[in-house]
Amino acid sequence: MAYKIAVASSDGVNVDIHFGAAQSFLICAVKDDGTFSEQEKRNVPKTAESSNGGCGNGGGCGQGAGISPKVELISDCRCVVAAKIGFNVIKQLERKAIASFDVETTVQEALEKITKYFYSIDNHKSFSLKK
């Protein structure tokens, strides 16, 4: 099952940005065979940043009644990876069936672990570390 992963990264190498502070997301495409590649970079529209309701740098914490523009921006992704993701955003992501992972690691390591995780789920495999 092919899908996309959104990553909050300042340099394309590390997952090091909080969801609310992200000004862009690296979108990675995962193919049916589990391989992945960078597909595009999506910039958060300036209107989304300024309409955050006083939520801090970059907005996106979702304290208003509506859906965060950042959540809408990545609504075609299966999951998002960021250094930190606030509770309200996690709830908005869940409503859109987008999994969220808040970790600080390299983009490569995060994508390897997440694609293995989803492969196991999609193919009804055990999460065991045994081979």
N, C-alpha and C positions, 0 to 999 in steps of 0.2 A: 504494500500500500504506500504510494508516494505521498509525501506531505512536506510542509514547510515548518521551519523553526525560526523564531525571531530571537535575536540576541542583542542585549544592551552592552555595547563595547565601545571604549574610547579609541581603540587602535586596531580593532579587528583581530587581535591576538588574545586579549584577556577579557573575561567577563568581569567588568569592574565599575559598572554604572548602575545606580539605583533606577528602577523603572520610572519613578517620578521625575528624575533628573535627565533622563534620556532625551536627547534632541534628535536621535535617529536610531534605527534598528537595522542590524545586519540580518538579512533574510537568507537562510540556507535551505536549499532543496535537498530532500532525502529521497533517493530512488528506491524502487521495490527491492533491490538487492542489498539495501542498507548503506550504500555509499552516499556521501553527501558532498555538496559543493556550495560555495557562495553564489547566490543568485543575483542579489541586488541590495542596495542600501536605500531604506525608506526614511526620508526626513520628516520629522513631526512638523506640520504646518504651524507657522507663527501664530495663527489665530488660536490654535489649540494650546499653545504655551501661555498666551495672555488670558485665556478664558478658564483658568484653573480654579477660580474662586478663592484665591489667596492661599494656595496649597504649597507654595514654595517654589524652588527652582524648577522650571520646566513643566510643572503641573502634573496631572495624570493620577492624582491620588484618589480621585473619584468620590469626593465628599458631597457632591451635589446629587440630585435625584437621577440625572441622566447617566449615560455611559460615557466614560472618558474617551476623548478623541484619540488617544493613544491606543486604547483597546480596539476601537474601530479600525485604526490604521493596520493592525495586525490580525484582524478578524478572520483572515483566510489561513492562519497558521494553526498548527496542531498544538504548539506550546510556545512559551516564551521563557527565556533564561535571562536573569538579571542578578546583580549583586544583592539586591534587596527588593522585595515587592511588598507593598503595604496590604493590610487586611482587606480594605475596601476594594482595591484593585483586584485582589485574588477572587473576591466574590463576583466582580464584574466579569472576570475571565472565565470563571466557572459557568456563569450564565450563558456564555458564548461557546462552551465546551472546549476551552483552551486550557491546557495544563500549564502550571507555572512552577518554575524551579528557581529558587534563589540561592545561588552559590557564587563563590569567588574562586575561579580557577581559570585555566586557559580555555579559549573557545574550542580548540581541538579536543581537549579532554571532556568538556561538557557535552559536545556533540557525539563523541564516541559512546559515552555512558548512556545518554538519552536515546540514541538510536538502538543500542542494545536493549534497553528497557522496553521501548515500544515494539521492537522485533519480538521480544519474549511475550508481550501481551498479545500482539496480533497473531502469533503462531502458537499460542497456548503452551509456551515453554516454561520450564521452571526458572526461578530467579537464582537458583543455586549457583555457586561459583564453581562447582564441580563440572567437569566436561563429560 
